[in-house]
Amino acid sequence: MEPRTAMEKELLKESLYKNRVQEILRKHKGFLSSSYNEDVAKEGDDIELLKKQYSSERKIIDRIISNERSAFLSGLALSGVVFASVRFGPRYLAVKLGGIEKARALKEADDAARKAGTRWIQQGVSFLFEASFGAWAGYRGYNMISSQNSNSYDEIAKIPLCAGKSIVSEKICSEWVDLVHNEMSKDFWKNLDEEDCRLKDKGRWKAVLGFADNCIKRKAFEDSYRKQHGMKSDDPVDVPKGGVPTDILQMLRKQRSS
């Protein structure tokens, strides 16, 4: 069925947009996994002070990693269970239901295959299938748990609002906002408002959009903070405790109109 509306046409670009998001993440994966890194410190910087300034962001990233680790371990456990079930389950049930006669028949079949020199081929093919199926099940399990873990998505989207400094925001926000609000069509984002949303991973896309919107809020807060404190336009801002207010844009508009 051919897409009829602009929104439906944008649905066809979901994989393309997903690849663009992943390109940005791969480009900055070092900062995403480690937050503030001593390697990026300038000569004369107070390392302990910098760590303190980036500590709020570090805590958020640690929680995200913890959530992903739990999903990975669950997938790994599922992979082992499925592998064991496929490898040993059918034979166990056959012996359990068929009794001694079935066990004897299976043993005779194994002996015959061994004598014919085909037993190792059977074992190799069986193991390859069982291992592949187990790995597939584990991956699907991890993917399902990870994609349904709304906590991780929410935490990722909140990074630009954190108190102190944010190396992730410093490195990613400009490129991310350009992708979300310029490169990607508004019609794509309208799909999130649909009751019967047809996006493959609605939670992920809400986080992508939320991150971009929070980047805009952080920039607005930092620009206002610099102006109020007589700072240069490129001076880094150490956001006070409590982080960037979620309604910062409305607050600034109200200030301008008063």
C-alpha positions, 0 to 999 in steps of 0.5 A: 500500500502506497503512503498517502500522507506526508507523515506516512511517507516519513515513516519510510525514512525511519531506518535512514534517520536511525542510521543518522542518529547512530552515526552521531553516537558512534562519532562521540562514543568515547564521551558517551561512555565515559563522561568527563575524561582526564585526557581532555583536560587542559594544562593547569585545569583542576582535575578534582574540580572538573570531576565535581562539575561533571559529577551529575552527568556521570551519575546519569550515565552510570544509571544508563549503563546499569540499565543496559547491563541488566538487559544484557545479562538477562539476554545472556541468561535467556540465550543459555536457557534456550541453548540448553533447552534445544540441545538437551530438551528433545532427547530428555523428553523422548527418554522420559516419555519412551522409557528404557526402550527409547533410550536404548534405541537412541543409543543404538542410533548413536553407535551406528552413526559413530561406526559409520563416521557420520556422528561428528557431522551430526553433532557439529550441525546440531551444535551450530544450529543450537548455538545460533538459535540460542544467540538469536534468542538472547539478542532478541531478549536483550533488544526487547528488554532494552527497548522497553526500558523507558528509564534508560530513554528518560535518563538519556533525554535528561542529560542536557538538563543536568547540573554542573557541566555536561561534556555530552551536551558540549560535544553532541547538542549542536549536531543533534539539534540540527539533525532533529529540527532541520534535517528530519521533517516535522511530519516524521515527529507528528507520528509520535502524537498518533494514538496508534503510533506506527514507529518501530520504537516510539520510546527511542524516538521520544528520547531522541526528540527530548534530548534535542529539546533539552539541548535547546533549553540548556543553551538558552539557560547558558546564554542567559546565565552568561549575560547576567554574569558578564561572561563571554559568549564562549565561556563554559557555564557551571549550571547551579544545583538543581540543573536547567529548569524544564520551563526555562524557555517559558521563563525567559519569554516571560522575562522579555515580555515584562 
